[in-house]
Amino acid sequence: MLAGATFFISCFCQAQEYKVKLKISNPGNYKVRMTSFPNNKLVIDSNAVFEDGWLVFRGKVAEPIVANIFFRGNPALTIPLQGGLIPGPNLEFFLSNDEIEITGDANTVFAAKVVGGKQNEEWSSIKAEEMALEGRSWAATKAFYANQSDTALNAEAGRQYMNKTNRRLELQKEFIAKNPNSLVSMYFLSLMFNSMSYEQMNGIYEQLGDQYKQVSYGKKVGDHLKTLKITSIGQKAIPINKKDINGNPVNLQTLKGKYVLIDFWGSWCGPCRASHPHLKKLYAKYKDQGFEILGIADEHGRTLEDQKKSWKKAVAEDKMTWLQVLNGEDQNVFNAVEAYGITAFPTKLLLDKEGKIVARYVGDTSEIDKSLEKIFGK
């Protein structure tokens, strides 16, 4: 099967170049960009030219990858904020060495029609419903930011966002079940790292065709599964040796005999910071019964000193009194975020007294209460 996958890649590399043709109404004076991430490196193409009434991008890809089209500067797809802006949805499609035609409107480019290429043809079975969900969510978000004092608009924006997120996940799971031999299915699975356990994701992965397990999206899923298995429920926690905020060594071995909640967070992460008051209550309630929290901060500063500054400021502001370490410190020796397969913040892992992982929480922290009540009582 591996030889077949290699043959697929080799044949594709010898194919013709791609030709992406755009015919978009209301283009204004916006600059058109096409972006992609081959080998996890951002590529921005702004070299489209007019040919026979079409705006055309030309080039070549080593394998089909997902690309985006957006119109830079279009106010219909941005929400201005003080000090920045919120970008709207872009058009997402599979870029392959084919002729691909894209038609639509610059103000709703995310919902443009895409014709050309095997993957786009397959994706079209659910694309219209996905984009309708995206459109309703974006409209609700814009309405709220136009009048941020309206609590009803805020609630509607939240409802539409959750409806979009949950329904798209359902649609993509249904697509995977019906199309196990599609590259689109492998791509969809690569988006689901934060919504499935190791057992759930591995079960789906094993049912997918082998021909795409050696291309980029298949490798991404395979590599993630390897990490997820090591940190799945019942596994021994990976040793963590870091320095705390005061420069003292922190080692999971010294915490044996306690239930430990490892909290992966960052000063830049709104949901992380919003969860800290809840953690403070849990820590106060259970710390004398053998409960400890270990915060591992992942910061975005350009230098280690910048990261330390943001980290320490957030720890002080949120008045966190439990153990805190900075992932960026000695990251070349041990990267905890990478080792534990953390792809979303906040993510929390609960360890038992023997240092085994008993629970993993992504985002919502309400389930932690139930877990700790079972251990310590109410």
N, C-alpha and C positions, 0 to 999 in steps of 0.2 A: 504493500500500500504506500510505503514511503517513496518508492521509486515512481509510482504514479503521480504523487504530489510534486515530486521534483520535475517530472515531465511537464506537468501543468504550468509551473512557473517558467520553465525554459521556453516552452512554446509561446507563452504570453509575452515574454520579453522580446521575441522576434516579431511580434505583430506590428501593425502600423501605428502611427501616432494618433493621439486623440484630437478631436476637433469639437470643441464645445461652442455651440452657436446660441446666442441670446437675442431674442426679440422681445423687448420689455417696454411697455407703455409707461408714460409719466417718468421718464428717466431723469428729468431735470438736468442739473449740472453736477450730479453726484458722481463720484469716482467709483468705478466698478472694480471689485477685488474678487479673486478666487483664491481660497486658502485650502491647504491640505496639510497632513502630518505624516509624510512617509518616514518610517524609522523614528517616529516620535520627534521629528524636527519640523518646526513650522516653516511652510513655504507659502509666500504671498506672491501671487501673480497679478500684476496690474497692466500687462502688456497686450490687452485685447485690441484688435483692429477691426475696422468696418470692412465687410466683404458682402456685396450683393444684398445690402439691407440688413445684414446680421452683424452683431458684435461677436467676434470670434477669438477664442483662446485656443492656441495650439501647443502641443507638447507631447510628452511620452511618460508613462508610468511603468514601473517594474511589475506591478500587480494592481488589480482594482482596489482603490481606496476611497474612503468617504471624503468629499470635498464640500466646501461652502461657497456660496455666492452672496455678497452683500454690497449695498450701495452706501459708501461712506458719506456721511453728512446728511443723510435723509432724515428730516425731523419726524417723519411718520414712524420711524423705527428706532427712535431714541427718546429717553425721558431725561430732560436736563435736571440736574441736582446741583446744589451749591458745592463747588469743588470737583464736579465730575458729571457723569451721566450713567444711566442704565441702558445698555444696548438691547435692542429688540431681537426677535428670532431671525435667523438667516435661512436661506435655502440650503438644504442638505441633500446630497445626491451621491451616487457612486460614479467616480471618475475612472473610466477604463479606456483603453485604446480603441475607441469607437467614435462614430459621429453621434453627438448628443445634442438634441435641440431643446432649448428651454424657453418657454413663452409664459408671460404673465405681466404683472404690474409691479412697478418699483416700490409702491407703498405696501404691498403684500407679497413681496418676492419670496417669502418662506413657503407660500402656497403655489408657486409657479408649477406649471406642468413640465415634466421631464420625460422625453422620449429618446430612446437609444441606449444600447447596452443591456446585457442579460440581467444584471443586478437591478437596474432601474425598472425593468419590466416586471420583475418578481415583486419588488417593493411596492409597486403601484397598487397592489391588491389591498393594502391598508393605508397607503400614504394620504389619500384624500381625508379619511376620518382623523388621522393623526394631525393633519394641518388644520382641520376645522377646530379641533380641541385647542391647538396652539393659538389660533386666531381669537377664540373666545377668551382664553386666558390673558393674552396680550391686551385685548380691548378693556378687560376688567382692570388690569394693572394700570393702564394709562388713565382710566377714569378715576381711580383712587388717587393717583399722584396729582391729578388736576385739582382735587379737593381733598386733601389729606385729613381734614377735620371730620369727614363723613364716615362714621363707623360702619354704616351699612355698606358703603363702597369697599371699605377695607375687608369686611367679611365676605363680600362677593368675590373680590380678587383672590382671597385665600381659598374659597370654595372652588373657583374655576381652576386655580393652580393645582389643587389636590386632585380634582376630577381629571385634569389633563395627565398628571403624573401616573395616577392609578390606572386609568383607562389605556394609556399608551403601553404600560407594562403588560396589561392583559392582552392587548392586540399583538404585541411582539411575542409573547409566550405562545399565543395561538398560531402565529406565523411560523415559529420555530417547530411546533408540533406537526404542522402540515408540510413544512419544507426542510426536512433534516439535511438535505444535500445542497442547500443554498449557502453561498458566502454571506448573504444578508443575515441568515440565521446566526452565523458565527459572530457577525458584527453586533447584532442585537444582544447576544449572550455576553459580549464583552462590555456592555453597558449596565449589566445587572449585578456587578460585584457587591453592591451595598444592599441588595434586596433579597439575597439568598444565602443560606448556609452552605458549607462545603458539600454536604450530602446532596442538597437540592441541585446545586450547580453542576457537580460532577456527574450526577445522574443524567442531566440533559446533555452535557458535553459528550458522554459516552455514546449517546444515541445519534450524534451528528456524524456526517460523512467524514471519512479520514482525509479526503482530498484537500480539505481546507485547514487541517490542523497544523500544517507546516507553513502557512502564509501568516502575515503579520497579526491579524485578529485572532487566528487560532493559537499562535504562539503566546499572545498576550493572555488569553484565557488559560492556556496550559500552565504558564508560569505562575499566574495568580492562584490556580488551584493547588500547585505545589506548596506555596506559602500558606494558603488557607488551611490545607491539611495539617501542616505543622502546628498551626494555632487554632485548630478546631476544638470543639467541646471534648473534654476528656484528656487532652494532651497536656504534657508538662509545659509550663510557661518557659519561654526562651529566657535564659539568664540576662539580666540587665545590670550593668555596672556603669554607673554615672556619678556625677557629683551633684549634690543638691544646691539649693540657692545660696547656701552659706559656705559652699566649697567642701562639704563633708561627703564621704563616699556613700553611695546608696547601692545596696545589693539585695536582690530578692531573697537570697538565702537567709539573710538576717531577719526577714519578715515571716519565715516559716512559723507556723503555729497561729497565724492570723489570717482572716479573710481579707484579701487585698483587692481593691478596685483600681485598676490601671485606667487612667483618664487621658486619652490623647486629645489635645486641644491646642488652640493658638489664640494669641491676643487679638488677632484680626478676625476671628470667627465669632459672628454674632450669636448663633445657637449655642456655641461652647460657653460663652460668657453668660448667656441667659440661664444655663444649667447650673451655674456655680452656687446661687442661693439655695437651690435644692440640695446640692451636695453638702453644703454647710450644715443644713439641718440633719442630714443622714449621719454626718461625721460626729456632730454633737451627740446624737442619739445613741450611736453604737461604738464609738471609739473606745470606751471603757470596757466593752464586752469582747474585744479582740478584732476590731475592724480598723483597717488602715486604707488610706487613699494615696496613690502615687500618681501625681500629675506629670505628664510628659508633653512639654510644649514644643510645637513645631512652628518656628518663626520665619518670616519672609525678608528679614533685613539683609542688606547687601554684604555686611560684614558681621562677624561674630559679636562684636561690640554693639552693633545696631540691634541684633537679635536679643542680646542680654538686656538692653535698655527697655525694649518693648515688653519683654517677658516679665522683668521685675516690676515694671510699672503696673502691668495687669494684675499680677499677684497681689500687689499692695492695694490697688483699687478694689479688687474683689474680696479682699480680706480672707484669703485662703491660708489656713494654718497647717495643712497637711504637707507631706513630702512633695517637693517640686524639683524636676530636673529639666534641662534644656536639651532637646534632641540634637541641636546643631553643635553642641560642645563635644569634641572628639568624635564627630560624626564619621570621620574616615575610619575610625576603629570599630564603632558600632552604631548603625543607623536603626533605631528602634522602630521608627515608622515603616521603614522598608521591610525589616525583619518580620514584623507582625502583619504585613499586608494591609496597612491602613490606607484606604482610598477615599474616606469621607471623615469629616470632622463635625461634631465630636463622635468618637468611637470609644467605648468603654468595655473592658474585660474584667470579669470577676473571677478571682482565684480562690480556691479552697485552702485549708490549712497546710496541705501538702504541696501547694504551688501548682495545682492542676487547674486548667481553665474550665469553669463550670457554666459560664454564660458570656455572651457577646451582645452588646447593645450598640446600634448605630442610630444616631440622631436622638430619638425620643428616650427619655430616661425614666419614664413612669414605671416600667417593668422592674427597675432596680428595687423599688420599695417592696414589691411582692417577694423577690428573691431574698432580701434581707430579713423580711418578716418570717419567712420559713426557717431561716437559720437562727435568728436571735429572738423571734417572737415580737409581738407588737409593743 
